[in-house]
Amino acid sequence: MDSSSIIVTGLVGVAGLVLGYAPGYVKSSSEKKRREKEGDEILNSAKDKAKSIKSEARGEAKVIIRDERVNLEREYQSRNDKLGNIERELAKKEVKLDQKLEYQEKLAIEFKDKKSTLDILETKLKEKEIRYETKEQEYAEKLSSVSGMSKDSIKEELINIYTQEAKVDASKEIKRIEEDTKEQSEKMAKKVISTAIQRFAGEYVAEQTISSVALPGDDIKGRLIGREGRNIRAFEQICGVDLIIDDTPGMVVISCFNVVRKQIARMTLERLIADGRIHPAKIEDFYEKSKVQFESRLRDLGEKAQMEIGVHGMHPEVLKMIGALNWRTSYMQNQYQHSLEVAFLCGAMAAELGLNTKQARRAGLLHDIGKVMDASMEGSHAMVGADFVKKYGEHADIVHAIRAHHEDVKPETVLAHLVMAADAISGARPGVRKFLKESYVSRVTDIEKIANSFEGVKKSYAISAGREIRVLVENNKINDETTVILSRDIAKKIEEEMSYPGTIKVSVIRETRAVGIAK
């Protein structure tokens, strides 16, 4: 029974009760008819209301059904779209896996071919060794019978002769190879060493690329990690650093090769700890505030350096990178102060030569700007820095001076040579790189002792703060060919017996003097 029938039945019952319990009021048949008529009207009104209610209920039901149908269709379409995306991603991954598998199979085939070739060559080599040993035995027996010397004596004599000849031949070959490949090898070596030292040096870079932050208590470590690592993942993703939380009491460590990102992350973390409310939204908010504050600080430092050397008009991005040098060190020498010193030295030398002093100072200030570039950028700091300032409109001569200051390219202007000289003066003079005087003197003395310990060495001098040693030899004991071997032997002994930063250049000098007297 529906709701309208129930309402009609109820109204009929009410009407019956009204008519049944009011007999005293019905005085005549006309009164009764009137009552019946009123009952019919009430009944008809009730039926109309029931129909209206039923109609409204049906309308509402249709609306609800339509809305539910639309929602279901949307959800169905959304799931279909997601499934389609997943299928496309899986198809892409399948293609990549097939390509990798094909490449691995190709490598395996090449490896088998090379192994077969090596096996053949190894077999041939063994056969040659057997034939050589047989011949050697025959020659030894013949030589022993002819000379009357024992086999061991002959062998020792031959070894000495061959050793001396091999040394001379090796010296000549080394010298020839060095002369032929000097230009290419120097460029390649400098590029590799520069990239490794400036960007990816081992323990030393680790010291300069981590920063510890003190915590008020160890309980905050759990809040920094967050539920299922939510907070630490958000912090690392937003700040672009690694946050290391271990068992060390009262501190956490921020690690990043980019000095700017590392400092911004440190400021963000300190604000989070001070605020106490740690969640992804707060991390993002504090990161943006710290970023703005730190970039303003970098620009202030860049503008200060610009004013000190008396130049102007540098791009704001360049100024920020100059300011970032304040957080970059090389052998404990602050690169911001080093760049200022190189700028002043360039200006002074340019003034003596009658050149443009402002341009020289500008090149000196910018020469090491590549050291604060992102580690993902390829190339030495000289090449990266030159490309960066070129992008922001620096003069071509300044760009070339930056690119050439470590001879990544051949210096072609006087300005490039000035920057090279000023950089060498600033970095090589004793004490500038925070070495203790006693250790510096001891290191220089040890280098000279090692060089003097070799036979035929007359004198040796350590120069350029121990970065180079010049060895003078006796020309009657050392010939031109063996100077190459001597330089190698001295360098090898220095490597084995000493510990030092950077590299040490060993230069062996042989001089022949002839004196004639005219009478």
C-alpha positions as CSV (number, residue, x, y, z in Angstrom):
1,M,0.0,0.0,0.0
2,D,1.5,3.4,-1.0
3,S,1.5,6.6,1.0
4,S,-1.5,8.1,-0.8
5,S,-3.8,5.2,0.0
6,I,-2.8,5.3,3.7
7,I,-3.6,9.1,3.8
8,V,-7.0,8.5,2.2
9,T,-7.9,5.7,4.6
10,G,-6.9,7.8,7.5
11,L,-9.0,10.7,6.4
12,V,-12.0,8.4,5.8
13,G,-11.6,7.0,9.3
14,V,-11.4,10.5,10.8
15,A,-14.5,11.5,8.9
16,G,-16.3,8.4,10.1
17,L,-15.4,9.1,13.7
18,V,-16.6,12.7,13.3
19,L,-19.9,11.5,11.9
20,G,-20.3,8.6,14.3
21,Y,-19.7,10.5,17.5
22,A,-21.9,13.5,16.7
23,P,-25.4,12.0,16.7
24,G,-26.6,14.6,19.0
25,Y,-25.9,17.3,16.4
26,V,-27.8,15.6,13.6
27,K,-31.3,16.9,14.0
28,S,-32.7,16.0,10.6
29,S,-32.0,14.2,7.4
30,S,-30.9,17.5,5.7
31,E,-28.3,17.8,8.4
32,K,-27.2,14.3,7.7
33,K,-26.9,15.0,4.0
34,R,-24.9,18.1,4.7
35,R,-22.5,16.1,6.8
36,E,-22.2,13.4,4.1
37,K,-21.5,16.1,1.6
38,E,-18.8,17.6,3.8
39,G,-17.3,14.1,4.3
40,D,-17.2,13.6,0.5
41,E,-15.5,17.0,0.1
42,I,-12.9,16.1,2.7
43,L,-12.4,12.7,1.0
44,N,-12.0,14.3,-2.4
45,S,-9.6,16.9,-1.0
46,A,-7.6,14.1,0.7
47,K,-7.4,12.2,-2.6
48,D,-6.2,15.4,-4.4
49,K,-3.5,16.0,-1.8
50,A,-2.5,12.3,-2.0
51,K,-2.2,12.6,-5.8
52,S,-0.1,15.8,-5.4
53,I,2.2,14.2,-2.9
54,K,2.6,11.1,-5.1
55,S,3.4,13.3,-8.1
56,E,6.0,15.3,-6.1
57,A,7.5,12.1,-4.8
58,R,7.8,10.6,-8.3
59,G,9.4,13.9,-9.5
60,E,12.0,13.9,-6.7
61,A,12.7,10.2,-7.3
62,K,13.4,10.9,-11.0
63,V,15.7,13.8,-10.1
64,I,17.7,11.7,-7.7
65,I,17.9,8.8,-10.2
66,R,19.1,11.2,-12.9
67,D,21.8,12.7,-10.6
68,E,23.0,9.4,-9.5
69,R,23.2,8.2,-13.1
70,V,25.2,11.3,-14.1
71,N,27.6,10.8,-11.1
72,L,28.0,7.1,-12.0
73,E,28.7,8.0,-15.6
74,R,31.3,10.5,-14.6
75,E,33.0,8.1,-12.3
76,Y,32.9,5.4,-15.0
77,Q,34.5,7.8,-17.5
78,S,37.2,8.9,-15.0
79,R,38.2,5.3,-14.3
80,N,38.2,4.6,-18.0
81,D,40.6,7.6,-18.5
82,K,42.9,6.4,-15.7
83,L,43.0,2.9,-17.1
84,G,43.8,4.3,-20.5
85,N,46.7,6.4,-19.1
86,I,48.0,3.3,-17.3
87,E,47.8,1.2,-20.4
88,R,49.6,3.9,-22.4
89,E,52.4,4.1,-19.8
90,L,52.7,0.3,-19.6
91,A,53.0,0.2,-23.4
92,K,55.8,2.8,-23.3
93,K,57.6,0.9,-20.6
94,E,57.2,-2.3,-22.6
95,V,58.8,-0.6,-25.7
96,K,61.7,0.7,-23.6
97,L,62.2,-2.7,-22.0
98,D,62.2,-4.4,-25.4
99,Q,64.8,-1.8,-26.6
100,K,67.0,-2.4,-23.6
101,L,66.7,-6.2,-24.0
102,E,67.6,-5.9,-27.7
103,Y,70.7,-3.7,-26.8
104,Q,71.8,-6.2,-24.1
105,E,71.5,-9.1,-26.6
106,K,73.6,-7.1,-29.1
107,L,76.2,-6.5,-26.4
108,A,76.3,-10.2,-25.5
109,I,76.8,-11.1,-29.2
110,E,79.7,-8.5,-29.4
111,F,81.2,-9.8,-26.2
112,K,81.2,-13.4,-27.5
113,D,82.8,-12.3,-30.8
114,K,85.5,-10.4,-28.9
115,K,86.1,-13.3,-26.6
116,S,86.5,-15.7,-29.5
117,T,89.0,-13.3,-31.1
118,L,90.9,-12.9,-27.8
119,D,91.1,-16.7,-27.4
120,I,92.6,-17.0,-30.9
121,L,95.1,-14.3,-30.2
122,E,96.0,-15.9,-26.8
123,T,96.6,-19.2,-28.5
124,K,98.9,-17.6,-31.1
125,L,100.7,-15.7,-28.4
126,K,101.4,-18.9,-26.4
127,E,102.8,-20.6,-29.5
128,K,105.1,-17.6,-30.1
129,E,106.2,-17.7,-26.5
130,I,107.1,-21.4,-26.8
131,R,109.1,-20.7,-30.1
132,Y,110.8,-17.8,-28.4
133,E,111.8,-19.8,-25.4
134,T,113.2,-22.5,-27.6
135,K,115.2,-20.1,-29.7
136,E,116.5,-18.3,-26.6
137,Q,117.7,-21.6,-25.1
138,E,119.5,-22.4,-28.4
139,Y,121.2,-19.0,-28.6
140,A,122.2,-19.2,-24.9
141,E,123.9,-22.5,-25.4
142,K,125.7,-21.3,-28.5
143,L,126.8,-18.1,-26.8
144,S,128.0,-19.9,-23.8
145,S,130.1,-22.3,-25.8
146,V,131.6,-19.4,-27.9
147,S,132.3,-16.9,-25.0
148,G,133.2,-19.4,-22.3
149,M,130.9,-17.5,-19.9
150,S,128.3,-19.2,-17.7
151,K,124.6,-19.0,-18.7
152,D,123.7,-16.8,-15.7
153,S,126.6,-14.4,-16.4
154,I,125.5,-14.0,-20.0
155,K,121.9,-13.5,-19.0
156,E,122.8,-10.8,-16.4
157,E,125.0,-9.0,-19.0
158,L,122.3,-9.1,-21.6
159,I,119.7,-7.8,-19.1
160,N,121.9,-4.8,-18.2
161,I,122.5,-4.0,-21.9
162,Y,118.8,-4.3,-22.8
163,T,117.7,-2.4,-19.8
164,Q,119.9,0.6,-20.7
165,E,118.8,0.5,-24.3
166,A,115.2,0.2,-23.2
167,K,115.5,3.2,-20.9
168,V,117.0,5.4,-23.7
169,D,114.4,4.2,-26.2
170,A,111.6,4.7,-23.7
171,S,112.8,8.2,-22.9
172,K,112.9,9.1,-26.6
173,E,109.4,7.6,-27.1
174,I,108.0,9.4,-24.1
175,K,109.4,12.7,-25.2
176,R,108.1,12.3,-28.7
177,I,104.6,11.3,-27.5
178,E,104.5,14.3,-25.1
179,E,105.5,16.7,-27.8
180,D,102.9,15.3,-30.3
181,T,100.0,15.3,-27.8
182,K,100.8,18.1,-25.5
183,E,98.1,20.5,-26.5
184,Q,95.2,18.0,-26.5
185,S,96.4,16.2,-23.4
186,E,96.7,19.4,-21.4
187,K,93.2,20.5,-22.3
188,M,91.7,17.1,-21.6
189,A,93.5,16.7,-18.3
190,K,92.6,20.2,-17.1
191,K,89.0,19.7,-18.0
192,V,88.7,16.4,-16.2
193,I,90.6,17.5,-13.1
194,S,88.8,20.8,-12.9
195,T,85.4,19.1,-13.2
196,A,86.4,16.5,-10.6
197,I,87.9,18.9,-8.1
198,Q,85.5,21.8,-8.4
199,R,82.3,19.8,-8.5
200,F,82.8,16.2,-7.4
201,A,85.9,16.0,-5.2
202,G,85.5,13.3,-2.6
203,E,85.8,13.9,1.1
204,Y,86.7,17.6,0.8
205,V,83.6,18.4,-1.2
206,A,81.5,16.4,1.4
207,E,82.7,18.8,4.1
208,Q,81.7,21.8,2.1
209,T,78.3,20.5,0.9
210,I,76.8,19.4,4.2
211,S,75.3,21.6,6.9
212,S,74.2,20.5,10.3
213,V,71.2,22.1,12.1
214,A,70.8,21.9,15.9
215,L,67.5,20.6,17.3
216,P,65.9,21.6,20.6
217,G,65.2,17.9,21.3
218,D,65.2,14.5,19.6
219,D,61.4,14.2,19.7
220,I,61.2,16.7,16.8
221,K,63.0,14.2,14.5
222,G,59.8,12.2,14.3
223,R,57.8,15.2,13.4
224,L,60.3,16.1,10.7
225,I,59.9,12.7,9.2
226,G,56.0,12.8,9.5
227,R,53.5,10.0,9.0
228,E,55.0,7.4,6.6
229,G,57.8,9.9,5.8
230,R,55.4,12.5,4.4
231,N,57.1,15.6,5.8
232,I,60.7,14.6,5.0
233,R,59.7,13.7,1.4
234,A,58.0,17.1,1.0
235,F,61.0,18.9,2.5
236,E,63.5,17.2,0.1
237,Q,61.2,17.7,-2.9
238,I,60.5,21.4,-2.3
239,C,64.0,22.4,-1.2
240,G,66.0,20.2,-3.6
241,V,68.3,18.8,-0.9
242,D,68.9,15.6,1.1
243,L,67.8,15.7,4.7
244,I,69.7,13.1,6.7
245,I,68.1,12.2,10.0
246,D,70.1,9.5,11.9
247,D,70.9,8.5,15.5
248,T,73.2,11.6,16.1
249,P,71.6,13.3,19.1
250,G,70.4,16.9,18.8
251,M,71.0,17.5,15.1
252,V,70.1,16.7,11.5
253,V,72.2,17.2,8.4
254,I,71.3,18.9,5.1
255,S,73.4,17.7,2.1
256,C,73.5,19.4,-1.3
257,F,76.1,20.3,-3.9
258,N,74.4,23.6,-4.7
259,V,75.4,26.2,-2.0
260,V,72.4,28.4,-2.6
261,R,69.8,25.6,-2.3
262,K,71.6,24.3,0.8
263,Q,71.5,27.6,2.6
264,I,67.8,28.2,1.7
265,A,67.0,24.7,3.0
266,R,68.8,25.5,6.2
267,M,66.8,28.7,6.8
268,T,63.6,26.9,6.0
269,L,64.4,24.1,8.5
270,E,65.3,26.6,11.2
271,R,62.0,28.4,10.7
272,L,60.0,25.1,10.8
273,I,61.7,24.1,14.1
274,A,61.0,27.5,15.6
275,D,57.4,27.5,14.5
276,G,56.7,23.9,15.6
277,R,54.0,23.3,13.0
278,I,55.6,20.9,10.5
279,H,53.5,19.8,7.5
280,P,53.9,20.1,3.7
281,A,52.0,23.4,3.5
282,K,54.1,25.1,6.1
283,I,57.3,23.7,4.5
284,E,56.4,25.3,1.2
285,D,55.4,28.6,2.8
286,F,58.6,28.9,4.8
287,Y,60.7,27.8,1.8
288,E,59.3,30.6,-0.4
289,K,59.9,33.2,2.4
290,S,63.5,31.9,3.0
291,K,64.2,31.9,-0.8
292,V,63.2,35.5,-1.1
293,Q,65.2,36.5,2.0
294,F,68.3,34.6,0.9
295,E,68.2,35.8,-2.7
296,S,68.0,39.4,-1.4
297,R,71.0,38.7,0.8
298,L,72.9,37.3,-2.2
299,R,72.1,40.3,-4.3
300,D,73.2,42.7,-1.5
301,L,76.6,40.9,-1.4
302,G,76.9,41.1,-5.2
303,E,76.1,44.8,-5.2
304,K,78.6,45.3,-2.4
305,A,81.4,43.6,-4.4
306,Q,80.4,45.6,-7.5
307,M,80.7,48.9,-5.5
308,E,84.0,47.9,-4.0
309,I,85.7,47.4,-7.3
310,G,84.1,50.4,-8.9
311,V,82.0,48.9,-11.7
312,H,78.3,48.9,-12.4
313,G,75.5,47.6,-14.7
314,M,75.8,43.9,-13.8
315,H,72.6,41.8,-14.3
316,P,70.8,40.9,-11.0
317,E,71.3,37.1,-11.7
318,V,75.0,37.7,-12.1
319,L,75.1,39.7,-8.8
320,K,73.3,36.8,-7.0
321,M,75.9,34.3,-8.2
322,I,78.7,36.7,-7.0
323,G,77.0,36.8,-3.6
324,A,76.8,33.0,-3.6
325,L,80.6,32.8,-3.8
326,N,80.6,33.8,-0.1
327,W,79.6,30.2,0.7
328,R,82.1,28.6,-1.6
329,T,85.7,27.7,-0.5
330,S,88.7,26.2,-2.2
331,Y,91.4,24.8,0.1
332,M,89.8,26.9,2.8
333,Q,90.1,30.1,0.8
334,N,86.8,32.0,0.6
335,Q,86.0,32.4,-3.1
336,Y,84.1,35.7,-2.5
337,Q,87.2,37.3,-1.0
338,H,89.4,35.6,-3.6
339,S,87.4,37.1,-6.5
340,L,87.6,40.6,-5.0
341,E,91.4,40.1,-4.6
342,V,91.8,39.0,-8.2
343,A,89.7,41.9,-9.3
344,F,92.0,44.4,-7.5
345,L,95.1,42.7,-8.8
346,C,93.8,42.7,-12.4
347,G,93.0,46.4,-12.0
348,A,96.4,47.3,-10.7
349,M,98.3,45.5,-13.4
350,A,96.0,46.9,-16.1
351,A,96.7,50.4,-14.8
352,E,100.4,49.8,-15.0
353,L,100.0,48.7,-18.7
354,G,97.7,51.5,-19.6
355,L,94.7,49.2,-20.2
356,N,91.0,49.5,-19.2
357,T,91.1,49.0,-15.4
358,K,87.3,48.7,-15.0
359,Q,87.1,46.0,-17.5
360,A,90.0,44.2,-15.9
361,R,88.5,44.4,-12.5
362,R,85.1,43.2,-13.8
363,A,86.8,40.1,-15.4
364,G,88.7,39.4,-12.2
365,L,85.5,39.5,-10.1
366,L,83.7,37.2,-12.5
367,H,86.5,34.7,-13.2
368,D,85.4,32.0,-10.7
369,I,81.6,32.5,-10.9
370,G,81.2,29.1,-12.5
371,K,82.1,27.5,-9.1
372,V,78.6,28.1,-7.8
373,M,76.8,26.9,-10.8
374,D,74.6,23.7,-10.5
375,A,76.6,20.5,-10.6
376,S,74.4,19.1,-13.3
377,M,75.9,21.6,-15.8
378,E,78.7,20.0,-17.9
379,G,82.2,21.4,-18.2
380,S,84.8,23.0,-16.0
381,H,83.9,26.0,-13.8
382,A,85.7,28.3,-16.3
383,M,83.6,27.2,-19.3
384,V,80.4,27.1,-17.3
385,G,81.0,30.6,-15.8
386,A,81.9,32.1,-19.2
387,D,78.7,30.7,-20.8
388,F,76.7,32.1,-17.8
389,V,78.0,35.7,-18.0
390,K,77.7,35.6,-21.8
391,K,74.0,34.8,-21.4
392,Y,73.6,38.0,-19.4
393,G,75.3,40.3,-21.8
394,E,78.9,40.6,-20.6
395,H,81.6,41.8,-23.1
396,A,83.2,39.2,-25.4
397,D,86.7,40.0,-24.0
398,I,85.5,39.3,-20.4
399,V,83.8,36.1,-21.5
400,H,87.1,34.9,-23.2
401,A,89.2,35.9,-20.1
402,I,87.0,33.8,-17.9
403,R,87.0,30.8,-20.3
404,A,90.8,31.0,-20.6
405,H,91.9,31.6,-17.1
406,H,92.7,27.9,-16.6
407,E,93.7,27.4,-20.2
408,D,90.6,25.5,-21.1
409,V,91.0,27.5,-24.3
410,K,94.2,29.3,-25.5
411,P,94.4,32.9,-24.0
412,E,94.3,35.3,-27.0
413,T,94.1,38.7,-25.3
414,V,96.1,40.7,-22.7
415,L,93.1,40.7,-20.4
416,A,93.0,36.9,-20.4
417,H,96.7,36.8,-19.4
418,L,96.0,39.4,-16.6
419,V,93.2,37.3,-15.1
420,M,95.4,34.1,-15.3
421,A,98.3,35.9,-13.5
422,A,96.1,37.5,-10.9
423,D,94.4,34.2,-10.1
424,A,97.8,32.5,-9.7
425,I,99.1,35.3,-7.5
426,S,96.0,35.2,-5.2
427,G,95.9,31.4,-4.9
428,A,99.6,30.5,-4.8
429,R,101.2,33.0,-2.4
430,P,102.1,31.5,0.9
431,G,99.5,31.5,3.7
432,V,96.6,32.7,1.6
433,R,94.9,29.3,1.6
434,K,95.0,28.9,5.4
435,F,98.0,26.6,5.6
436,L,99.9,26.8,8.9
437,K,103.4,28.3,8.5
438,E,105.2,25.4,10.1
439,S,103.4,22.8,7.9
440,Y,104.0,25.0,4.8
441,V,107.8,25.2,5.4
442,S,108.0,21.5,6.3
443,R,106.2,20.5,3.1
444,V,108.5,22.7,0.9
445,T,111.6,21.3,2.7
446,D,110.4,17.7,2.3
447,I,109.8,18.2,-1.5
448,E,113.4,19.6,-1.9
449,K,114.9,16.7,0.1
450,I,113.2,14.1,-2.0
451,A,114.5,15.8,-5.2
452,N,118.0,16.1,-3.8
453,S,118.1,12.4,-2.9
454,F,118.4,11.3,-6.6
455,E,121.8,10.8,-8.1
456,G,122.9,13.5,-10.5
457,V,120.8,16.3,-8.9
458,K,122.8,19.4,-8.2
459,K,120.2,21.7,-6.7
460,S,116.4,21.9,-6.4
461,Y,114.0,24.8,-5.6
462,A,110.4,24.5,-4.5
463,I,108.4,27.5,-5.9
464,S,104.8,28.7,-6.2
465,A,104.0,27.8,-2.6
466,G,105.2,24.2,-3.1
467,R,103.1,23.7,-6.3
468,E,106.2,23.3,-8.5
469,I,109.8,22.2,-8.0
470,R,112.6,23.0,-10.3
471,V,115.5,20.5,-10.3
472,L,119.0,21.4,-11.7
473,V,121.0,18.3,-12.7
474,E,124.7,17.7,-13.6
475,N,125.0,17.5,-17.3
476,N,127.9,15.0,-17.2
477,K,125.8,12.5,-15.3
478,I,122.3,13.0,-16.7
479,N,121.6,13.2,-20.5
480,D,118.6,14.8,-22.3
481,E,116.8,11.5,-22.6
482,T,117.1,10.4,-18.9
483,T,115.8,13.8,-17.7
484,V,112.3,12.6,-18.6
485,I,112.7,9.4,-16.5
486,L,114.2,11.5,-13.6
487,S,111.2,13.8,-13.6
488,R,108.9,10.8,-13.5
489,D,110.8,9.1,-10.7
490,I,110.9,12.3,-8.5
491,A,107.1,12.8,-9.0
492,K,106.4,9.2,-8.2
493,K,108.5,9.3,-5.0
494,I,106.7,12.6,-3.9
495,E,103.3,10.8,-4.4
496,E,104.4,7.8,-2.3
497,E,106.0,9.7,0.6
498,M,104.0,12.9,0.9
499,S,100.4,14.1,1.4
500,Y,99.5,17.4,-0.2
501,P,96.5,19.2,-1.8
502,G,96.3,19.7,-5.6
503,T,99.3,18.8,-7.8
504,I,103.0,19.3,-7.8
505,K,104.8,20.0,-11.1
506,V,108.4,18.6,-11.4
507,S,110.6,20.4,-13.9
508,V,114.1,18.9,-14.5
509,I,116.6,21.4,-16.1
510,R,119.9,20.3,-17.7
511,E,122.3,23.0,-18.8
512,T,125.5,22.6,-20.8
513,R,128.0,25.4,-20.6
514,A,131.1,25.8,-22.8
515,V,133.8,28.4,-21.9
516,G,136.3,29.6,-24.5
517,I,139.2,32.0,-23.8
518,A,140.4,34.3,-26.5
519,K,144.1,35.4,-26.2
